[in-house]
Amino acid sequence: MYQCRICDNMNDNTSFKTREMMFGFRDRFTYFECSFCGCLQIKDIPTNLPEYYPEDYYSLSVVKENALKRFIKRKRACQALNMSGFGGNWLLKIWRTPPLIRWLEPIGIKRTDKILDVGCGAGQLLLDMCNIGFTNISGIDPFIGHDIFYDNGVKILKKELSDMQGSFDLITFHHSLEHMADPKEVLMKVGSLLKKGKYTLIRIPLASKYAWRTYGANWVQLDAPRHLFIPTEKSIKVLAEKTGFIVDKIQYDSNSFHIWGSEQYGQDIPLRDERSYSINPSKSIFSSKDIERFEAKARQLNACGDGDQACFYLKKI
């Protein structure tokens, strides 16, 4: 008997097997698909789940950048925020609006607003936000080894969301909510921390889309067993209604990763394998033309609402 953790449906839910393929452990796990809301979720959460977040897990490290690269990123972002500054306009023309700004722009967030990033790892995104002038930001993640305090004032605490107190103008989940066992409980806590009328921003993979329909158990964003559930738009709406939010906006933001990653898994090539495009592009099974084609496909899927991940803007009511 499989009961959906999102909508509580127990009827006609179907199971399937998938493997851990980020690190290539190839351990097999049972997931199931809810017949009502379409959510995919793991049947039994492993008791040894922390073992699947080793020290080299991607979010637990920070990319070191030199001063020039930080300067370029700051100028580009400031131009996107309509802040005057020499040189920003041509950077924006070359590299377009930074993803960080695209995510924050729809809700008119101010750089002095109090922001909490949940499941932030070592805080790469928060460091990028600090670099462009956000001054009241912090993060939490239970999987980091210890609290982190950066020289620029950014702090990352080894905490669960349930341990947090205070009030915030924005709470974000950048591909972290799907790693949490009880999303309803999480969003109830978020509601207690958010000011009325403010937002929680949830970036998350989406089931029922082209990638799931095409690749099934080889879909890279299943990411067993770390992804405990993968919702649909309907799942997110159900969660919002149960926890005091409305879904105000949706922004689809897939990229080529969901195609080349899934194609690799179909060829039994893990994400961290020497043959993987993410590790060794020159030794991968894809040409540069293939990647260009995958990027074009991802843009097309986003445009028609069929991309495999999205940014949800949930407004507290």
Number of C-alpha atoms within 10 A of each C-alpha: 9 19 17 24 21 24 19 12 15 14 13 13 18 13 15 14 14 20 19 20 25 21 16 15 11 14 11 13 17 16 22 20 25 25 15 16 22 22 25 30 28 27 20 11 15 14 7 7 10 11 9 16 15 11 13 9 12 12 18 19 14 13 9 9 9 8 9 9 11 15 14 14 19 20 24 27 28 21 19 20 15 10 12 12 11 9 12 20 18 13 17 18 10 9 10 13 17 15 11 12 16 15 17 15 13 12 15 7 17 14 15 12 14 18 24 25 24 26 28 26 26 26 26 16 17 21 19 16 20 18 17 18 14 19 18 16 23 21 26 25 23 17 19 21 13 13 15 16 12 10 7 10 13 19 19 26 21 18 18 14 20 11 8 13 10 8 17 22 19 23 24 21 19 17 18 19 23 22 17 15 16 14 19 18 14 16 21 17 17 25 23 17 19 22 17 15 11 20 27 25 22 23 23 24 25 29 28 21 16 18 22 20 11 13 16 18 20 23 24 26 23 28 19 25 24 21 21 23 30 25 24 21 18 15 21 23 18 18 23 19 12 15 20 16 24 19 19 12 13 17 18 23 22 24 19 17 17 23 23 24 23 25 18 23 22 16 11 14 22 24 21 15 18 14 18 21 23 15 13 13 14 12 12 17 16 16 13 10 9 13 16 12 13 18 19 14 17 23 18 14 20 19 13 9 18 20 26 26 26 22 22 23 24 23 23 21 14
